[in-house]
Amino acid sequence: MTLFSVRPDEQEARPANDNRHRTPASAPADLSILDLIPADGDAADIARRAERLGNAVVIVIAFCLIVVPATYLVLTNWL
């Protein structure tokens, strides 16, 4: 047999996902992007502004889908 063993020792055998064994002690256990959002009542205000912005975007898109083809038809028939 060669110097290298085919099977690793039981102490050295680890699963492919060994992240929990290599976590540094200084890293926080739970790191989430939700921690960056303030906990007070600003979430309702942000949601309200996002809804108003979404409504405005839908209205602008509808306006463009109506006005741009109508303008094209008018200009092509007059030339």
Beta strands, then each sheet from edge to edge (+ up, - down):
end
